[in-house]
């Protein structure tokens, strides 16, 4: 082996760098000395490292202009802020970008050249140019999400402007015991001493976030730690310490099997859908109505999931009994059930494509299966007359439901010569919960099941408000969804108040990247 080869000098060392990968050899990992460079935690630590590694006395003296040192500090704070926001998960950034020192270095190089050029020609510097280069080019080159881009542009507009040169300027726009002000001086020691006075624990408000974001961060840390503990705990039970892993998993599998709903038979529900009525004011029935087609497709998908779960639970029970061979896939499913996680076969097909909903616990996932079955079965058996409101989160293809609504409303306005390409989804937030809905609308549908994060809905005044303390998300009331043309919306006279409407993004999962 390599370690026993006599020709290798004892002082020889090999430096290996690689990306994170599960295929890294365990033996090499165990015999090597691991070295990692992680960004420091906290705004104070981030700034301290920046002013000890990237920004030196020589950097401060590069441009002979009173605004240069102020811009340096502002860029250092901006760099630290955008890096620290990652710890808040999807509340911080929809996509966790790997901003690093090269972004800051490129921005400082641009600022240096821009300031030097404007000083030489005796012209004022252009804030529009600076904001664009920093927010859209240097850092913005990594950003892929539109809302993240809007956030970074807001940071640049707020902190890359003449306001930073005003006496008494502070980065925190809220009342606080400590004000994040910009130090003034020519010596690097002045800035390091000022950084040393920054509190070691940052308030989420300095990042422009609600205090609830700190709870989100703590929960994220705790869940990651617990997940690691569960993955590393031993799966074998000692003698005389109660049930073995196999006994416990078999008991769970049989319990889930006893609760499984009956199968949907395609010939039966196809005939039932053919008799269902379409939307009011239209003579369409059966598969002539878009939402009836949507129901058929949802039943097909759910039946496929039901069949997979039933087959997998039976195979798992038989493998534990020794009736069939315990394959590597079944062993992985067994460990998942024991850990309380959803077996991968229930959520993804062989190609890795998602076929069902993703939840962290098997109990919540199975309850979701029963709830989805109940909603579709009620719709199938009773038709639309009993569907006063639909739980949109119970659909595997919610976009198809919205498309079906637009198609049906467009057909209802055939006399008005509405075209599908001209209509857009229009929503109105109602004041009631789904249990209190008494009538279904003639056009469009009522939905529920959505939660709002980062704000709350004020039902009394019908507007968005700040979140309540320690309430990370709150359920939205019933939302009426229909389709309207731009002209019809203007003619309706709908008023959104002083702040106008807000186009809020809707995500299937908390990670905000559809997974």
C-alpha positions in Angstrom: 0.0 0.0 0.0 1.0 3.7 -0.2 1.7 4.0 3.5 4.2 1.1 3.4 6.2 2.1 0.4 9.8 2.6 1.6 10.7 5.1 -1.2 8.4 7.8 0.1 10.1 10.4 2.3 8.7 10.7 5.8 8.4 14.4 5.5 6.4 14.3 2.3 2.9 15.8 2.5 0.2 15.8 -0.1 -2.4 18.7 0.0 -5.7 17.5 -1.5 -8.7 19.8 -2.1 -12.1 18.7 -3.4 -15.7 19.6 -3.5 -18.1 18.0 -1.0 -19.0 14.5 -2.3 -20.3 11.3 -0.8 -17.8 9.3 -2.9 -14.7 10.5 -1.1 -12.7 7.5 0.2 -13.4 6.9 3.9 -10.0 5.3 4.4 -8.2 8.4 3.0 -10.5 10.6 5.1 -9.6 8.7 8.3 -5.8 8.8 7.8 -5.6 12.4 6.7 -5.5 15.6 8.7 -8.7 17.6 7.9 -8.3 21.3 7.3 -11.4 23.5 6.6 -11.8 27.2 6.1 -15.3 28.3 7.1 -16.5 31.9 7.2 -16.6 33.3 10.7 -20.0 33.4 12.4 -21.4 36.8 13.2 -21.1 40.3 11.8 -18.3 41.3 14.2 -16.2 38.3 13.3 -16.8 38.8 9.5 -15.7 42.4 9.7 -12.8 41.6 11.9 -11.5 39.1 9.4 -12.0 41.5 6.5 -10.0 44.2 8.2 -7.2 41.8 9.0 -6.9 40.0 5.7 -8.3 41.9 2.8 -8.3 45.6 3.9 -5.0 46.8 5.3 -3.3 50.2 5.9 -2.1 50.1 2.3 -5.7 49.6 1.1 -6.9 52.6 3.1 -4.1 54.8 1.5 -4.7 53.7 -2.1 -7.1 56.6 -3.0 -6.5 60.1 -1.6 -10.1 61.0 -1.1 -12.1 61.4 2.0 -15.0 59.2 0.7 -12.7 56.2 -0.1 -12.4 54.9 3.4 -16.1 55.3 4.1 -16.9 53.3 0.9 -14.5 50.6 2.0 -16.2 50.2 5.3 -19.7 50.2 3.7 -18.6 47.5 1.3 -17.2 45.4 4.1 -20.5 45.7 6.0 -22.5 44.9 2.9 -20.3 41.8 2.2 -20.7 40.6 5.8 -24.5 41.2 5.9 -25.2 39.2 2.7 -23.0 36.3 3.9 -24.6 36.2 7.3 -28.1 36.2 5.9 -27.5 32.6 4.8 -27.8 31.3 8.3 -31.5 32.3 8.4 -32.3 29.8 5.6 -34.9 30.6 3.0 -35.9 33.7 5.0 -32.4 35.1 4.4 -32.0 34.0 0.8 -34.4 32.0 -1.4 -31.2 30.3 -2.7 -28.1 30.0 -0.5 -25.5 31.7 -2.6 -21.8 31.1 -2.0 -20.7 34.8 -1.8 -17.0 34.9 -1.0 -13.9 37.2 -0.8 -13.5 37.3 -4.5 -16.8 39.2 -4.8 -15.7 41.8 -2.3 -12.2 42.0 -3.9 -13.7 42.6 -7.3 -16.1 45.3 -6.0 -13.3 47.1 -4.1 -11.1 47.0 -7.3 -13.9 48.6 -9.3 -14.6 51.3 -6.6 -10.9 52.1 -6.5 -10.7 52.6 -10.3 -14.0 54.5 -10.5 -13.1 56.9 -7.7 -9.6 57.4 -9.2 -11.0 58.2 -12.6 -13.6 60.6 -11.4 -11.1 62.4 -9.2 -8.7 62.8 -12.2 -11.4 64.5 -14.4 -12.9 66.4 -11.4 -16.3 64.8 -11.9 -18.7 63.4 -9.2 -18.9 59.7 -8.8 -21.9 58.0 -10.3 -24.0 56.1 -7.7 -26.1 54.5 -10.4 -22.9 53.0 -11.9 -21.7 51.8 -8.5 -25.0 50.3 -7.5 -25.3 48.5 -10.8 -21.7 47.1 -10.8 -22.0 45.8 -7.2 -25.6 44.6 -7.1 -26.0 43.4 -10.7 -22.5 42.4 -11.8 -20.1 41.5 -9.0 -22.5 40.0 -6.5 -25.5 39.8 -8.8 -23.7 37.5 -11.2 -24.3 34.7 -8.7 -28.0 35.5 -8.0 -30.5 33.4 -9.9 -33.8 34.2 -8.0 -35.6 37.4 -9.0 -36.7 38.1 -5.4 -33.1 37.7 -4.2 -31.9 40.1 -6.9 -34.5 42.6 -5.8 -33.3 42.3 -2.2 -29.6 42.9 -3.1 -30.6 45.9 -5.3 -32.5 47.3 -2.2 -29.3 46.9 -0.1 -27.3 48.7 -2.7 -29.8 51.5 -3.0 -29.9 51.9 0.8 -26.2 51.9 1.5 -24.5 53.0 -1.7 -25.8 56.6 -1.8 -24.9 60.1 -0.5 -26.7 59.2 2.8 -23.7 57.3 4.1 -21.7 60.5 4.2 -24.2 62.3 6.4 -23.0 62.9 10.0 -24.7 60.4 12.4 -25.5 57.8 9.7 -26.1 54.3 11.1 -26.7 51.0 9.3 -29.5 50.2 11.7 -32.7 52.1 10.9 -34.3 51.1 14.2 -33.8 52.1 17.9 -31.0 50.1 19.5 -28.5 50.2 22.4 -25.7 50.0 19.8 -25.7 52.0 16.6 -23.7 50.5 13.7 -22.0 53.7 12.6 -19.1 54.2 10.2 -15.7 54.9 11.9 -13.8 58.0 10.8 -10.0 58.0 10.6 -6.9 57.4 8.5 -5.4 54.6 10.5 -6.4 50.9 10.3 -6.4 50.6 14.1 -9.3 53.1 14.3 -11.5 50.7 12.2 -10.3 47.6 14.1 -11.1 49.2 17.4 -14.5 50.3 16.2 -15.2 46.7 15.0 -14.2 45.4 18.4 -17.1 47.3 20.0 -19.8 45.6 17.8 -22.0 43.2 19.9 -21.0 39.6 19.4 -24.6 38.5 18.9 -26.4 40.2 16.0 -30.1 41.2 16.0 -31.9 40.0 12.9 -33.1 43.6 12.5 -29.6 44.7 11.3 -30.2 42.4 8.3 -33.6 43.9 7.7 -35.4 40.9 9.2 -38.1 40.5 11.8 -36.9 39.3 15.3 -38.7 36.0 14.6 -35.9 35.2 12.1 -33.7 34.4 15.1 -36.1 31.7 16.2 -36.0 30.4 12.6 -32.2 30.3 12.8 -32.2 28.4 16.1 -34.8 25.9 14.9 -32.7 25.3 11.7 -29.6 24.7 13.8 -31.4 22.3 16.1 -33.1 20.3 13.4 -29.8 19.9 11.5 -28.1 18.7 14.7 -30.9 16.2 15.5 -30.9 14.9 11.9 -27.2 14.2 12.3 -27.7 12.4 15.6 -30.5 10.2 14.1 -28.4 9.3 11.1 -25.4 8.2 13.3 -27.3 6.4 16.1 -26.9 2.6 16.1 -29.8 0.6 14.6 -29.3 -2.6 16.6 -31.0 -3.3 19.9 -29.2 -5.1 22.6 -30.5 -8.4 24.1 -33.3 -7.9 26.6 -33.8 -4.2 25.8 -37.3 -4.5 24.3 -38.2 -4.8 20.7 -35.6 -5.2 18.0 -35.5 -2.9 15.0 -37.1 -5.5 12.7 -40.0 -6.1 15.1 -40.6 -2.4 15.6 -40.5 -1.6 11.8 -42.8 -4.6 11.0 -45.3 -3.4 13.6 -45.3 0.1 12.0 -45.6 -1.4 8.5 -48.6 -3.5 9.4 -50.2 -0.5 11.2 -49.8 1.7 8.1 -51.2 -1.1 5.9 -54.3 -1.3 8.0 -54.9 2.4 7.5 -54.3 2.4 3.8 -57.3 3.6 1.8 -58.8 1.4 -0.9 -57.6 1.7 -4.5 -59.1 4.0 -7.1 -60.1 1.8 -10.0 -59.7 3.7 -13.2 -62.7 2.2 -15.0 -64.9 3.2 -12.1 -63.8 6.8 -11.5 -63.6 7.4 -15.3 -67.3 6.6 -15.5 -68.1 8.7 -12.4 -66.2 11.8 -13.8 -68.1 11.4 -17.1 -71.3 12.2 -15.2 -70.0 15.2 -13.3 -71.4 18.6 -14.1 -69.1 21.4 -15.3 -69.1 25.1 -14.0 -72.3 27.1 -13.7 -73.7 28.8 -16.8 -72.1 26.2 -19.1 -73.6 23.0 -20.5 -70.3 21.1 -20.3 -70.2 17.8 -18.5 -67.7 15.1 -17.8 -64.4 15.5 -19.6 -65.6 18.6 -21.4 -64.9 20.6 -18.2 -61.2 21.5 -17.5 -61.4 20.9 -13.8 -63.0 17.5 -14.3 -60.0 16.6 -16.4 -57.8 17.9 -13.6 -59.6 15.7 -11.1 -59.0 12.6 -13.4 -55.3 13.4 -13.6 -55.0 13.9 -9.8 -56.8 10.6 -9.2 -54.3 8.8 -11.5 -51.3 10.3 -9.7 -52.7 9.5 -6.2 -53.6 6.0 -7.1 -50.0 5.5 -8.4 -48.7 6.7 -5.0 -51.2 4.5 -3.1 -50.1 1.4 -5.1 -46.4 2.1 -4.5 -46.9 2.6 -0.7 -49.0 -0.5 -0.3 -46.6 -2.7 -2.3 -43.6 -1.3 -0.4 -45.1 -1.9 3.0 -46.0 -5.5 2.1 -42.6 -6.2 0.7 -40.9 -4.7 3.8 -43.1 -6.9 6.1 -42.3 -10.0 4.0 -38.6 -9.2 4.0 -38.5 -8.9 7.8 -40.3 -12.3 8.0 -37.7 -13.8 5.5 -40.3 -14.6 2.9 -38.5 -12.4 0.3 -34.9 -11.3 0.1 -34.0 -8.1 2.0 -32.5 -6.1 -0.8 -30.4 -2.9 -0.3 -33.4 -0.8 -1.2 -35.6 -2.5 1.3 -32.9 -2.2 4.0 -32.8 1.6 3.2 -36.6 1.7 3.5 -36.4 -0.2 6.8 -34.0 2.3 8.3 -36.1 5.2 7.1 -39.2 3.9 8.8 -37.2 3.2 12.0 -35.9 6.8 11.9 -39.3 8.2 11.3 -38.4 9.4 7.8 -40.3 9.0 4.6 -38.9 6.1 2.4 -37.4 7.6 -0.8 -39.4 5.2 -2.9 -42.6 6.9 -1.7 -41.5 10.3 -2.9 -39.2 9.7 -5.9 -39.2 7.3 -8.9 -36.2 5.3 -10.1 -34.9 8.3 -12.1 -35.0 10.6 -9.0 -38.0 12.6 -10.2 -40.4 13.7 -7.5 -43.7 11.8 -7.6 -45.3 12.9 -4.3 -45.1 15.6 -1.6 -42.0 16.0 0.6 -42.3 16.1 4.4 -39.6 15.4 7.1 -41.6 12.8 9.0 -43.4 9.7 7.9 -46.3 10.3 10.2 -47.1 13.7 8.6 -46.6 12.3 5.1 -49.0 9.4 5.7 -51.6 11.8 7.2 -51.2 13.9 4.1 -51.9 10.8 2.0 -55.2 10.2 3.8 -56.2 13.8 3.6 -55.5 14.0 -0.1 -57.5 10.8 -0.7 -60.5 12.2 1.3 -60.6 15.5 -0.6 -60.4 13.8 -4.1 -62.9 11.1 -3.0 -65.4 13.7 -1.8 -65.1 15.7 -5.1 -65.5 12.5 -7.1 -68.6 11.2 -5.2 -70.5 14.4 -4.6 -69.3 16.7 -7.4 -68.6 20.4 -7.0 -71.7 21.2 -5.0 -70.0 20.0 -1.8 -66.6 21.5 -2.6 -67.1 25.0 -1.0 -63.3 25.4 -0.8 -60.4 23.3 -2.0 -57.2 22.7 0.0 -54.7 23.6 -2.8 -51.8 22.0 -1.0 -53.4 18.6 -1.3 -53.0 18.7 -5.1 -49.9 17.2 -6.7 -50.2 19.7 -9.6 -51.6 22.9 -8.1 -50.6 24.8 -11.2 -52.9 22.6 -13.3 -55.8 23.6 -10.9 -55.2 27.3 -11.5 -55.0 26.7 -15.3 -58.3 24.9 -15.2 -59.9 27.8 -13.4 -58.7 30.2 -16.0 -60.0 28.0 -18.8 -63.4 27.6 -17.3 -63.8 31.3 -16.5 -62.7 32.2 -20.0 -65.4 29.9 -21.5 -68.0 31.4 -19.2 -67.2 34.8 -20.8 -67.3 33.6 -24.3 -69.9 36.2 -25.1 -67.5 38.9 -24.0 -64.9 37.5 -26.4 -62.4 36.7 -23.7 -59.3 34.9 -24.9 -57.3 32.5 -22.7 -54.1 34.4 -23.5 -55.6 37.7 -22.3 -56.8 36.6 -18.8 -54.7 36.4 -15.7 -55.3 34.8 -12.3 -57.0 37.2 -9.9 -57.2 36.6 -6.1 -59.2 38.1 -3.3 -58.4 37.2 0.3 -61.7 36.6 2.2 -62.3 37.0 5.9 -63.5 33.5 6.8 -61.9 30.0 7.4 -62.9 27.1 5.2 -65.4 25.7 7.7 -67.5 29.0 7.5 -67.8 29.1 3.7 -71.5 28.7 2.9 -71.7 29.0 -0.9 -69.5 28.2 -3.8 -68.9 31.1 -6.4 -70.4 31.0 -9.9 -67.0 31.8 -11.4 -63.7 30.7 -10.0 -63.1 28.6 -6.9 -62.3 29.1 -3.2 -59.0 27.7 -1.9 -57.3 27.3 1.5 -54.3 25.6 3.0 -51.7 28.3 2.4 -49.6 29.8 5.2 -47.8 33.1 5.2 -44.2 33.5 6.4 -42.4 36.7 7.2 -45.7 38.6 7.7 -49.3 38.1 8.7 -52.6 38.8 7.2 -54.7 41.4 9.2 -58.2 40.0 8.7 -59.9 43.1 10.2 -58.3 45.6 7.9 -57.6 43.3 5.0 -53.9 44.0 4.6 -50.4 42.6 5.3 -48.9 43.4 8.7 -45.7 42.6 10.6 -45.5 39.1 12.1 -46.5 38.5 15.7 -43.7 37.6 18.1 -42.7 34.0 18.0 -45.3 33.1 15.4 -43.1 32.0 12.4 -46.0 31.4 10.0 -49.8 31.8 10.2 -52.6 30.2 8.1 -54.2 32.4 5.5 -58.0 32.6 5.4 -60.0 31.3 2.4 -58.8 32.9 -0.9 -61.1 33.4 -3.8 -59.4 32.6 -7.2 -60.8 33.6 -10.5 -59.6 34.9 -13.9 -60.0 38.4 -15.2 -58.8 40.5 -18.1 -56.9 43.7 -17.5 -59.9 45.8 -18.7 -62.4 43.8 -16.5 -60.2 44.3 -13.5 -60.1 48.1 -14.1 -63.8 48.2 -14.6 -64.5 46.2 -11.4 -63.2 49.1 -9.4 -61.2 46.9 -7.0 -59.2 49.1 -4.6 -56.0 47.9 -3.0 -55.6 50.9 -0.6 -52.7 53.3 -0.3 -49.9 50.7 -0.9 -51.5 49.0 -3.9 -51.4 45.2 -4.4 -48.4 43.0 -3.5 -47.6 40.1 -5.7 -46.5 37.5 -3.2 -44.5 34.4 -4.2 -46.1 31.0 -3.4 -43.8 28.1 -2.6 -44.5 24.4 -2.3 -41.8 23.9 0.3 -40.2 26.0 3.0 -36.8 25.9 1.2 -38.3 28.2 -1.5 -36.5 26.4 -4.3 -39.3 23.8 -5.0 -37.6 21.2 -2.9 
